[in-house]
């Protein structure tokens, strides 16, 4: 299992698969499975059975996508970038976009 380079709330770009080139925000990260759920990406149809609380029907929702198929979007231009780390003067460790050198979490 790799270190969590992608976190909830990050803007990511899909590198491969059916949704290649699409981008969106990470809604949920599943570290045990090395997967993430990205808004508007990897949409699947889910047949919902009617219950007392909810109406039945066909719903579209996001399915998990493997982390290896995602790359962080560069804060400067939105293109895919790798993630590096830098320690600031005050001792904090922050993620840095390798493409532009821009700080990701400030």
Buried (B, 14 or more C-beta within 10 A) or exposed (E): EEEBBBEEEBBBBBEEEEBEEBBBBBBEBEEEEBBBBBEEBBEEEEEEEEEEEEEEEEEEEBEBBEBEBBBBBBBEEEEBBEBBEEEEEEEEEEBBBEBEEBEBEE
